[in-house]
Amino acid sequence: MNILFFLTPKSEVEYVYDDDSLSRVIEKMELHRYGAIPLIARQNGAYLGTITARDLLWYIKDQYQLSLKSAEDIAVMHIKRLHDNEPVDADAAMEDLADKIMNQNFVPVIDDSKTFIGIITRRDVMDYLMKKADGGKAGI
């Protein structure tokens, strides 16, 4: 099976750019109630990593004098990330996706030039597997 079956395209995904401010990232994550969000380069669309609520909290803790006004001057790339959601190539095998989706809520998908093209969510994969296991019958 082609992993692109599960793809939520970039046009339908919320993400932040590398030059977005800390306050912009916090606002976007709060608005959409996200615990993590993809980070991409504005210049070429490359996937750079994942910003999590934990990354933001630890950064703010370390900057104990930080105010929301001063957060407007802090670029998101200055925030140390504990780990990034590992991406898969658009032509990756299902085994590669399965390995990552078990440990990540979403898996970023990149093309041959490392440009972010969307995400595959754990929920979409689980929904598919549940329907397949049910044989298409309603009411699992």
DSSP file with accessible surface (Angstrom, degrees, kcal/mol):
  #  RESIDUE AA STRUCTURE BP1 BP2  ACC     N-H-->O    O-->H-N    N-H-->O    O-->H-N    TCO  KAPPA ALPHA  PHI   PSI    X-CA   Y-CA   Z-CA
    1    1 A M              0   0  113      0, 0.0     2,-0.4     0, 0.0    93,-0.3   0.000 360.0 360.0 360.0 140.6    0.0    0.0    0.0
    2    2 A N    >   -     0   0   97      1,-0.1     3,-1.8    91,-0.1     4,-0.2  -0.635 360.0-141.0 -80.2 129.5    1.2    3.5   -0.8
    3    3 A I  G >  S+     0   0    0     89,-0.6     3,-1.8    -2,-0.4     4,-0.3   0.726  94.9  77.3 -65.1 -21.0    1.6    5.7    2.3
    4    4 A L  G >  S+     0   0   70     86,-0.3     3,-1.0     1,-0.3    -1,-0.3   0.709  76.1  77.6 -65.2 -13.9    0.3    8.7    0.4
    5    5 A F  G <  S+     0   0  133     -3,-1.8    -1,-0.3     1,-0.2    -2,-0.2   0.844 100.0  41.4 -57.9 -33.0   -3.2    7.1    0.9
    6    6 A F  G <  S+     0   0    9     -3,-1.8   115,-0.5    -4,-0.2    -1,-0.2   0.488  89.3 127.7 -92.9  -6.2   -2.9    8.4    4.5
    7    7 A L    <   -     0   0   43     -3,-1.0   113,-0.2    -4,-0.3    -3,-0.0  -0.307  45.6-158.7 -65.1 129.3   -1.5   11.9    3.6
    8    8 A T  E     -A  119   0A  30    111,-3.5   111,-2.1    -2,-0.1    -1,-0.1  -0.952  35.8-123.1 -96.0 114.8   -3.0   15.0    4.9
    9    9 A P  E >   -A  118   0A  46      0, 0.0     3,-2.6     0, 0.0   109,-0.3  -0.199  14.6-110.5 -65.7 154.8   -1.7   17.5    2.4
   10   10 A K  G >  S+     0   0   56    107,-2.5     3,-1.8     1,-0.3   108,-0.2   0.826 116.2  65.5 -50.0 -37.0    0.3   20.6    3.5
   11   11 A S  G 3  S+     0   0  109      1,-0.3    -1,-0.3   106,-0.2   107,-0.1   0.712 107.7  40.9 -63.4 -17.7   -2.6   22.8    2.5
   12   12 A E  G <  S+     0   0  138     -3,-2.6     2,-0.4     2,-0.1    -1,-0.3   0.287 101.3  90.2-111.0   8.7   -4.7   21.2    5.2
   13   13 A V    <   -     0   0   13     -3,-1.8     2,-0.4    -4,-0.3     0, 0.0  -0.868  69.3-135.0-111.2 136.9   -2.0   21.1    7.9
   14   14 A E        +     0   0   60     -2,-0.4     2,-0.3    18,-0.0    -2,-0.1  -0.750  40.3 153.0 -84.3 137.1   -1.1   23.8   10.5
   15   15 A Y        -     0   0   40     -2,-0.4     2,-0.3    22,-0.1    24,-0.2  -0.927  34.8-124.3-152.6 170.4    2.6   24.4   10.8
   16   16 A V  E     -d   39   0B   0     22,-2.5    24,-2.7    -2,-0.3     2,-0.2  -0.909  20.9-123.9-122.8 155.3    5.0   27.2   11.7
   17   17 A Y  E >   -d   40   0B  55     -2,-0.3     3,-1.8    22,-0.2    59,-0.3  -0.639  25.3-113.3 -95.2 158.4    7.9   28.7    9.9
   18   18 A D  T 3  S+     0   0   46     22,-1.7    59,-1.0     1,-0.3    23,-0.1   0.729 116.9  48.4 -62.8 -23.0   11.5   29.0   11.0
   19   19 A D  T 3  S+     0   0   87     57,-0.1    -1,-0.3    56,-0.1     2,-0.1   0.357  83.9 116.9-102.6   8.5   11.2   32.8   11.3
   20   20 A D    <   -     0   0   17     -3,-1.8    56,-3.2     1,-0.1    57,-0.3  -0.413  68.3-112.5 -68.7 151.6    7.9   32.8   13.2
   21   21 A S  B  >  -F   75   0C  25     54,-0.3     4,-2.3    55,-0.1    54,-0.2  -0.406  20.0-111.5 -82.7 161.6    8.1   34.3   16.7
   22   22 A L  H  > S+     0   0    0     52,-2.7     4,-2.6    49,-0.9     5,-0.2   0.915 119.9  51.7 -55.8 -44.4    7.7   32.5   19.9
   23   23 A S  H  > S+     0   0   11     48,-1.2     4,-2.6     1,-0.2    -1,-0.2   0.894 107.7  51.8 -65.2 -37.2    4.4   34.3   20.6
   24   24 A R  H  > S+     0   0  105     47,-0.2     4,-2.4     2,-0.2    -1,-0.2   0.915 110.8  48.4 -62.8 -43.0    3.1   33.4   17.1
   25   25 A V  H  X S+     0   0    0     -4,-2.3     4,-2.7     2,-0.2     5,-0.2   0.937 112.0  48.5 -64.1 -45.0    3.9   29.7   17.7
   26   26 A I  H  X S+     0   0   45     -4,-2.6     4,-2.6     1,-0.2     5,-0.2   0.932 112.2  49.3 -60.9 -45.2    2.2   29.8   21.1
   27   27 A E  H  X S+     0   0  106     -4,-2.6     4,-2.8    -5,-0.2    -1,-0.2   0.920 112.7  47.0 -60.8 -43.9   -0.9   31.5   19.6
   28   28 A K  H  X S+     0   0   28     -4,-2.4     4,-2.1     2,-0.2    -2,-0.2   0.924 113.6  47.4 -67.3 -42.6   -1.2   29.0   16.8
   29   29 A M  H  X>S+     0   0    9     -4,-2.7     5,-2.3     1,-0.2     4,-0.7   0.900 114.8  47.1 -66.3 -37.7   -0.7   26.0   19.1
   30   30 A E  H ><5S+     0   0  144     -4,-2.6     3,-0.7    -5,-0.2    -2,-0.2   0.938 110.3  52.2 -67.7 -45.5   -3.3   27.4   21.5
   31   31 A L  H 3<5S+     0   0  134     -4,-2.8    -2,-0.2     1,-0.3    -1,-0.2   0.908 120.5  33.0 -57.4 -42.4   -5.8   28.2   18.8
   32   32 A H  H 3<5S-     0   0   61     -4,-2.1    -1,-0.3    -5,-0.2    -2,-0.2   0.425 106.7-124.4 -96.8  -1.0   -5.7   24.7   17.3
   33   33 A R  T <<5 +     0   0  223     -4,-0.7     2,-0.3    -3,-0.7    -3,-0.2   0.891  52.8 162.9  58.9  44.8   -5.1   23.0   20.7
   34   34 A Y      < -     0   0   94     -5,-2.3    -1,-0.2    -6,-0.2     3,-0.1  -0.735  39.3-165.2 -95.5 145.2   -1.9   21.3   19.5
   35   35 A G  S    S+     0   0   50     -2,-0.3    18,-2.6     1,-0.3    19,-0.4   0.563  84.7  18.4 -96.8 -14.0    0.7   19.7   21.7
   36   36 A A  E     - E   0  52B  25     16,-0.3    -1,-0.3    17,-0.1    16,-0.2  -0.983  65.8-171.4-154.6 151.1    3.2   19.6   18.7
   37   37 A I  E     - E   0  51B   0     14,-2.2    14,-2.5    -2,-0.3   -22,-0.1  -0.997  30.6-104.6-148.7 139.8    3.4   21.3   15.4
   38   38 A P  E     - E   0  50B   5      0, 0.0   -22,-2.5     0, 0.0     2,-0.5  -0.352  28.4-146.9 -64.6 146.6    5.7   20.8   12.3
   39   39 A L  E     +dE  16  49B   0     10,-3.0     9,-3.1   -24,-0.2    10,-1.3  -0.973  22.7 177.0-116.8 121.0    8.4   23.4   11.8
   40   40 A I  E     -dE  17  47B   0    -24,-2.7   -22,-1.7    -2,-0.5     2,-0.4  -0.895  34.1-104.4-127.4 157.3    9.3   24.2    8.2
   41   41 A A     >  -     0   0    9      5,-2.6     4,-2.0    -2,-0.3    75,-0.1  -0.640  20.1-150.5 -78.2 129.1   11.7   26.6    6.4
   42   42 A R  T  4 S+     0   0  117     -2,-0.4    -1,-0.2     1,-0.2   -25,-0.0   0.888  92.4  56.9 -66.1 -36.3    9.9   29.6    4.9
   43   43 A Q  T  4 S+     0   0  186      1,-0.2    -1,-0.2    -3,-0.1    -2,-0.0   0.914 130.6   2.0 -66.1 -45.2   12.5   29.9    2.1
   44   44 A N  T  4 S-     0   0   99      2,-0.1    -1,-0.2     0, 0.0    -2,-0.2   0.390  92.3-115.2-127.8   1.5   12.3   26.4    0.6
   45   45 A G     <  +     0   0    7     -4,-2.0    71,-3.1     1,-0.2    -3,-0.1   0.594  57.0 160.0  76.4  10.5    9.6   24.6    2.5
   46   46 A A  B     -G  115   0D  16     69,-0.3    -5,-2.6     1,-0.1     2,-0.4  -0.368  47.2-112.3 -68.4 142.8   12.0   22.0    4.0
   47   47 A Y  E     +E   40   0B  29     67,-1.6    -7,-0.2    -7,-0.2    -1,-0.1  -0.632  37.9 174.7 -73.6 125.2   10.9   20.1    7.1
   48   48 A L  E     -     0   0B  55     -9,-3.1     2,-0.3    -2,-0.4    -8,-0.2   0.629  49.2 -78.7-106.9 -21.9   13.1   21.3   10.0
   49   49 A G  E     -E   39   0B   0    -10,-1.3   -10,-3.0     2,-0.0     2,-0.4  -0.987  49.5 -65.9 154.9-160.7   11.6   19.5   12.9
   50   50 A T  E     -E   38   0B   0     -2,-0.3     2,-0.5   -12,-0.2    33,-0.2  -0.995  28.3-150.1-133.0 131.3    8.8   19.6   15.4
   51   51 A I  E     -E   37   0B   0    -14,-2.5   -14,-2.2    -2,-0.4     2,-0.3  -0.887  21.2-167.8-100.1 129.6    8.0   22.1   18.1
   52   52 A T  E  >  -E   36   0B  17     -2,-0.5     4,-2.0   -16,-0.2   -16,-0.3  -0.769  36.2-113.3-113.5 162.6    6.2   20.7   21.2
   53   53 A A  H  > S+     0   0   40    -18,-2.6     4,-2.8    -2,-0.3     5,-0.2   0.879 119.7  56.9 -59.0 -35.3    4.5   22.3   24.1
   54   54 A R  H  > S+     0   0  122    -19,-0.4     4,-2.6     2,-0.2     5,-0.3   0.923 104.0  51.6 -63.0 -43.4    7.3   20.9   26.3
   55   55 A D  H  > S+     0   0    2      1,-0.2     4,-2.0     2,-0.2    -1,-0.2   0.924 112.6  46.4 -58.3 -44.8   10.0   22.6   24.2
   56   56 A L  H  X S+     0   0   12     -4,-2.0     4,-2.8     2,-0.2     5,-0.2   0.924 112.2  49.3 -65.5 -44.3    8.2   25.9   24.6
   57   57 A L  H  X S+     0   0  114     -4,-2.8     4,-2.7     1,-0.2    -2,-0.2   0.915 111.9  47.7 -63.7 -43.2    7.6   25.5   28.4
   58   58 A W  H  X S+     0   0  126     -4,-2.6     4,-2.2     2,-0.2    -1,-0.2   0.896 112.4  50.0 -66.0 -37.4   11.3   24.6   29.0
   59   59 A Y  H  X S+     0   0   38     -4,-2.0     4,-1.3    -5,-0.3    -2,-0.2   0.949 112.7  46.2 -64.5 -46.3   12.4   27.6   26.9
   60   60 A I  H  < S+     0   0   58     -4,-2.8     3,-0.3     1,-0.2     6,-0.3   0.909 110.6  53.8 -64.3 -39.5   10.1   29.9   28.8
   61   61 A K  H >< S+     0   0  142     -4,-2.7     3,-0.5     1,-0.2    -1,-0.2   0.926 108.9  48.6 -59.1 -43.4   11.2   28.5   32.1
   62   62 A D  H 3< S+     0   0   98     -4,-2.2     2,-0.5     1,-0.3    -1,-0.2   0.749 109.3  54.2 -70.1 -22.5   14.9   29.1   31.2
   63   63 A Q  T >< S+     0   0   89     -4,-1.3     3,-2.9    -3,-0.3    -1,-0.3  -0.516  71.7 169.0-105.9  59.6   14.0   32.7   30.2
   64   64 A Y  T <  S+     0   0  190     -2,-0.5    -1,-0.2    -3,-0.5    -2,-0.1   0.668  71.4  56.5 -55.4 -18.5   12.4   33.5   33.6
   65   65 A Q  T 3  S+     0   0  157     -3,-0.1    -1,-0.3     2,-0.0     2,-0.1   0.401  81.5 129.6 -90.6   4.4   12.2   37.2   32.8
   66   66 A L    <   -     0   0   42     -3,-2.9     2,-0.3    -6,-0.3     3,-0.0  -0.343  35.8-172.9 -67.6 135.1   10.2   36.6   29.6
   67   67 A S     >  -     0   0   60     -2,-0.1     4,-1.7     1,-0.1    -2,-0.0  -0.818  38.6-110.1-117.5 163.7    7.0   38.5   28.9
   68   68 A L  H  > S+     0   0  135     -2,-0.3     4,-0.6     1,-0.2   -45,-0.1   0.878 119.7  54.6 -61.7 -34.1    4.5   37.9   26.1
   69   69 A K  H >4 S+     0   0  143      1,-0.2     3,-1.2     2,-0.2     4,-0.3   0.941 109.0  46.0 -65.0 -44.7    5.6   41.2   24.6
   70   70 A S  H >4 S+     0   0   41      1,-0.3     3,-1.6     2,-0.2    -1,-0.2   0.780 100.1  70.4 -70.8 -20.8    9.3   40.2   24.5
   71   71 A A  H >< S+     0   0    1     -4,-1.7     3,-1.2     1,-0.3   -48,-1.2   0.746  84.9  69.6 -66.5 -21.0    8.2   36.8   23.1
   72   72 A E  T << S+     0   0   92     -3,-1.2    -1,-0.3    -4,-0.6    -2,-0.2   0.725  97.4  51.8 -66.8 -20.9    7.4   38.6   19.8
   73   73 A D  T <  S+     0   0  142     -3,-1.6     2,-0.6    -4,-0.3    -1,-0.2   0.369  89.9  92.2 -97.2   3.0   11.1   39.2   19.3
   74   74 A I    <   -     0   0   25     -3,-1.2   -52,-2.7    -4,-0.2   -51,-0.2  -0.882  69.8-140.3-105.0 118.4   12.2   35.5   19.8
   75   75 A A  B >   -F   21   0C  27     -2,-0.6     3,-2.1   -54,-0.2   -54,-0.3  -0.518  18.2-124.6 -74.4 142.7   12.4   33.4   16.6
   76   76 A V  G >  S+     0   0    0    -56,-3.2     3,-1.8     1,-0.3   -57,-0.1   0.797 107.1  69.0 -59.5 -28.6   11.1   29.9   17.0
   77   77 A M  G 3  S+     0   0   82    -59,-1.0    -1,-0.3   -57,-0.3   -58,-0.1   0.695  88.8  65.8 -67.2 -13.9   14.5   28.5   15.7
   78   78 A H  G <  S+     0   0  135     -3,-2.1     2,-0.5     2,-0.1    -1,-0.3   0.562  81.2  96.7 -81.5  -7.9   16.1   29.8   19.0
   79   79 A I  S <  S-     0   0    2     -3,-1.8     2,-0.3    -4,-0.2   -23,-0.1  -0.732  78.4-128.4 -87.9 123.4   14.1   27.3   20.9
   80   80 A K        -     0   0  181     -2,-0.5     2,-0.4   -25,-0.2   -21,-0.1  -0.528  21.9-146.4 -69.7 131.5   15.9   24.1   21.7
   81   81 A R        -     0   0   61     -2,-0.3     3,-0.1     1,-0.1   -30,-0.1  -0.867   9.6-150.0-104.0 134.9   13.9   21.0   20.7
   82   82 A L  S    S-     0   0   86     -2,-0.4     2,-0.3     1,-0.3    -1,-0.1   0.919  79.1 -22.1 -66.8 -44.9   14.1   17.8   22.7
   83   83 A H        -     0   0   94    -33,-0.2     2,-0.4    -3,-0.1    -1,-0.3  -0.977  62.7-128.4-158.5 162.1   13.4   15.7   19.7
   84   84 A D        -     0   0   48     -2,-0.3     2,-0.5    -3,-0.1   -33,-0.1  -0.885  31.0-106.2-114.7 148.1   11.8   16.0   16.2
   85   85 A N        -     0   0    9     -2,-0.4    22,-0.1     1,-0.1    19,-0.0  -0.640  44.5-122.2 -69.4 120.5    9.2   13.9   14.6
   86   86 A E        -     0   0  113     -2,-0.5     2,-0.1    14,-0.1    -1,-0.1  -0.483  27.2-137.0 -68.6 130.1   11.1   11.9   12.1
   87   87 A P        -     0   0   32      0, 0.0     2,-0.3     0, 0.0    22,-0.2  -0.372   7.9-143.9 -82.7 165.7    9.8   12.4    8.5
   88   88 A V  E     -b  109   0A   6     20,-2.3    22,-2.4    -2,-0.1     2,-0.2  -0.931  23.5-109.8-121.3 152.4    9.3    9.8    5.8
   89   89 A D  E >   -b  110   0A  61     -2,-0.3     3,-2.2    20,-0.2    22,-0.2  -0.495  32.0-112.4 -73.6 153.7    9.8   10.2    2.1
   90   90 A A  T 3  S+     0   0   21     20,-1.9   -86,-0.3     1,-0.3   -87,-0.2   0.790 119.0  47.9 -59.2 -26.6    6.7   10.2    0.0
   91   91 A D  T 3  S+     0   0  123    -88,-0.1    -1,-0.3   -89,-0.1    20,-0.1   0.196  84.8 136.1-101.6  20.3    7.7    6.9   -1.6
   92   92 A A    <   -     0   0   15     -3,-2.2   -89,-0.6     1,-0.1     2,-0.1  -0.219  58.1-107.9 -66.4 154.3    8.5    5.2    1.8
   93   93 A A    >>  -     0   0   44      1,-0.1     4,-1.7   -91,-0.1     3,-0.7  -0.441  27.0-111.5 -77.7 156.2    7.4    1.7    2.4
   94   94 A M  H 3> S+     0   0   48    -93,-0.3     4,-3.1     1,-0.2     5,-0.2   0.845 117.8  61.2 -57.1 -34.3    4.5    1.0    4.9
   95   95 A E  H 3> S+     0   0  140      1,-0.2     4,-2.1     2,-0.2    -1,-0.2   0.885 103.1  49.8 -61.9 -38.7    7.1   -0.7    7.2
   96   96 A D  H <> S+     0   0   83     -3,-0.7     4,-1.4     2,-0.2    -1,-0.2   0.906 113.4  45.9 -65.7 -41.6    9.0    2.7    7.5
   97   97 A L  H  X S+     0   0    1     -4,-1.7     4,-3.2     2,-0.2     5,-0.3   0.941 111.1  52.2 -65.1 -46.5    5.7    4.5    8.3
   98   98 A A  H  X S+     0   0   43     -4,-3.1     4,-1.5     1,-0.2    -2,-0.2   0.898 106.1  54.5 -59.2 -41.4    4.6    1.9   10.8
   99   99 A D  H  < S+     0   0  102     -4,-2.1     4,-0.3    -5,-0.2    -1,-0.2   0.894 116.9  36.7 -59.9 -39.8    7.9    2.1   12.7
  100  100 A K  H >X S+     0   0   48     -4,-1.4     3,-1.5    -3,-0.3     4,-0.8   0.888 110.2  58.4 -82.1 -41.0    7.5    5.9   13.1
  101  101 A I  H 3< S+     0   0   11     -4,-3.2     3,-0.3     1,-0.3    -2,-0.2   0.782  97.5  63.2 -66.2 -23.4    3.8    6.2   13.6
  102  102 A M  T 3< S+     0   0  135     -4,-1.5    -1,-0.3    -5,-0.3    -2,-0.2   0.786 114.7  32.4 -68.8 -23.9    4.0    3.9   16.7
  103  103 A N  T <4 S+     0   0  125     -3,-1.5     2,-0.3    -4,-0.3    -1,-0.2   0.392 117.7  54.7-113.0  -1.2    6.2    6.5   18.4
  104  104 A Q     <  -     0   0   19     -4,-0.8     3,-0.1    -3,-0.3    -1,-0.1  -0.992  67.9-138.3-135.7 144.0    4.8    9.7   17.0
  105  105 A N  S    S+     0   0  111     -2,-0.3    17,-2.7     1,-0.2    18,-0.4   0.784  96.0  11.6 -69.1 -29.9    1.3   11.3   16.9
  106  106 A F  E     - C   0 121A  18     15,-0.2    15,-0.2    16,-0.1    -1,-0.2  -0.988  67.9-143.9-145.1 153.3    2.1   12.4   13.3
  107  107 A V  E     - C   0 120A   0     13,-2.8    13,-2.0    -2,-0.3     2,-0.1  -0.978  21.1-134.1-118.7 118.4    4.7   11.7   10.8
  108  108 A P  E     - C   0 119A   0      0, 0.0   -20,-2.3     0, 0.0     2,-0.4  -0.437  17.9-145.5 -66.6 145.0    5.8   14.5    8.5
  109  109 A V  E     -bC  88 118A   0      9,-3.0     8,-3.0   -22,-0.2     9,-1.0  -0.957  17.4-174.0-116.4 132.6    6.1   13.5    4.8
  110  110 A I  E     -bC  89 116A  10    -22,-2.4   -20,-1.9    -2,-0.4     6,-0.2  -0.874  15.8-131.8-123.9 156.5    8.8   15.1    2.6
  111  111 A D    >   -     0   0   50      4,-1.9     3,-2.1    -2,-0.3    -1,-0.0  -0.244  47.6 -76.9 -94.6-170.3    9.5   14.9   -1.1
  112  112 A D  T 3  S+     0   0  139      1,-0.3   -23,-0.0     2,-0.1    -1,-0.0   0.777 132.8  51.1 -60.7 -27.8   12.8   14.2   -2.9
  113  113 A S  T 3  S-     0   0   81      2,-0.1    -1,-0.3     1,-0.0     3,-0.1   0.214 120.4-107.9 -95.2  15.9   14.0   17.7   -2.2
  114  114 A K    <   +     0   0  113     -3,-2.1   -67,-1.6     1,-0.2     2,-0.4   0.664  68.4 153.1  68.3  19.0   13.2   17.4    1.5
  115  115 A T  B     -G   46   0D  35    -69,-0.2    -4,-1.9     1,-0.1   -69,-0.3  -0.649  51.2-114.0 -81.6 133.6   10.2   19.8    1.1
  116  116 A F  E     + C   0 110A   1    -71,-3.1    -6,-0.2    -2,-0.4     3,-0.1  -0.485  40.2 169.0 -66.2 124.9    7.4   19.3    3.6
  117  117 A I  E     -     0   0A  47     -8,-3.0  -107,-2.5     1,-0.4     2,-0.3   0.513  55.1 -64.4-117.9  -8.7    4.3   18.1    1.7
  118  118 A G  E     -AC   9 109A   0     -9,-1.0    -9,-3.0  -109,-0.3    -1,-0.4  -0.976  50.6 -86.1 156.0-166.5    2.0   17.1    4.6
  119  119 A I  E     -AC   8 108A  21   -111,-2.1  -111,-3.5    -2,-0.3     2,-0.5  -0.929  12.7-143.2-134.7 159.9    1.5   14.7    7.5
  120  120 A I  E     - C   0 107A   0    -13,-2.0   -13,-2.8    -2,-0.3     2,-0.3  -0.998  27.1-146.6-120.6 124.9    0.2   11.3    8.3
  121  121 A T  E  >  - C   0 106A  33     -2,-0.5     4,-1.8  -115,-0.5   -15,-0.2  -0.637  18.3-129.5 -94.5 151.1   -1.6   11.1   11.6
  122  122 A R  H  > S+     0   0   84    -17,-2.7     4,-2.9    -2,-0.3     5,-0.2   0.895 110.4  58.8 -59.9 -38.4   -1.7    8.1   13.9
  123  123 A R  H  > S+     0   0  179    -18,-0.4     4,-2.9     1,-0.2    -1,-0.2   0.914 103.9  49.6 -59.1 -45.4   -5.4    8.5   14.1
  124  124 A D  H  > S+     0   0   57      2,-0.2     4,-2.1     1,-0.2    -1,-0.2   0.910 113.2  46.5 -63.3 -41.2   -5.8    8.1   10.3
  125  125 A V  H  X S+     0   0   10     -4,-1.8     4,-2.6     2,-0.2    -2,-0.2   0.937 114.0  47.7 -66.3 -43.9   -3.7    4.9   10.3
  126  126 A M  H  X S+     0   0   93     -4,-2.9     4,-2.7     2,-0.2     5,-0.2   0.910 110.3  52.3 -64.6 -41.2   -5.6    3.5   13.2
  127  127 A D  H  X S+     0   0   68     -4,-2.9     4,-2.3    -5,-0.2    -1,-0.2   0.932 111.0  48.0 -59.1 -44.2   -8.9    4.3   11.7
  128  128 A Y  H  X S+     0   0   57     -4,-2.1     4,-2.5     1,-0.2    -2,-0.2   0.940 112.8  47.5 -61.9 -47.2   -7.9    2.5    8.5
  129  129 A L  H  X S+     0   0   85     -4,-2.6     4,-2.6     1,-0.2    -1,-0.2   0.883 111.3  51.0 -64.4 -38.4   -6.6   -0.6   10.4
  130  130 A M  H  X S+     0   0   83     -4,-2.7     4,-1.8     2,-0.2    -1,-0.2   0.915 111.9  46.7 -66.0 -42.3   -9.8   -0.7   12.5
  131  131 A K  H  X>S+     0   0  139     -4,-2.3     5,-2.1    -5,-0.2     4,-0.5   0.903 113.2  49.5 -65.5 -39.4  -12.0   -0.6    9.4
  132  132 A K  H ><5S+     0   0  138     -4,-2.5     3,-1.0     1,-0.2    -2,-0.2   0.915 111.1  48.8 -65.4 -42.3   -9.9   -3.2    7.7
  133  133 A A  H 3<5S+     0   0   89     -4,-2.6    -1,-0.2     1,-0.3    -2,-0.2   0.836 109.6  53.3 -66.3 -29.6  -10.0   -5.5   10.7
  134  134 A D  H ><5S-     0   0   31     -4,-1.8     3,-1.2    -5,-0.2    -1,-0.3   0.559 109.4-126.0 -81.2  -9.5  -13.8   -5.0   10.8
  135  135 A G  T <<5 -     0   0   63     -3,-1.0    -3,-0.2    -4,-0.5    -2,-0.1   0.770  66.7 -58.8  69.5  24.4  -14.1   -6.1    7.2
  136  136 A G  T 3 <S+     0   0   67     -5,-2.1    -1,-0.2     1,-0.3     2,-0.2   0.432 101.5 138.1  85.6  -2.2  -15.9   -2.9    6.3
  137  137 A K    <   -     0   0  146     -3,-1.2    -1,-0.3    -6,-0.2     2,-0.1  -0.520  53.8-117.9 -77.2 146.7  -18.8   -3.6    8.8
  138  138 A A  S    S+     0   0  100     -2,-0.2    -1,-0.1     1,-0.1    -7,-0.0  -0.441  81.8  39.6 -80.3 154.6  -20.0   -0.7   10.9
  139  139 A G              0   0   76     -2,-0.1    -1,-0.1     1,-0.1    -2,-0.0   0.997 360.0 360.0  74.7  78.6  -19.8   -0.6   14.7
  140  140 A I              0   0  128     -3,-0.0    -1,-0.1     0, 0.0    -9,-0.0  -0.531 360.0 360.0 -77.3 360.0  -16.6   -2.0   15.9
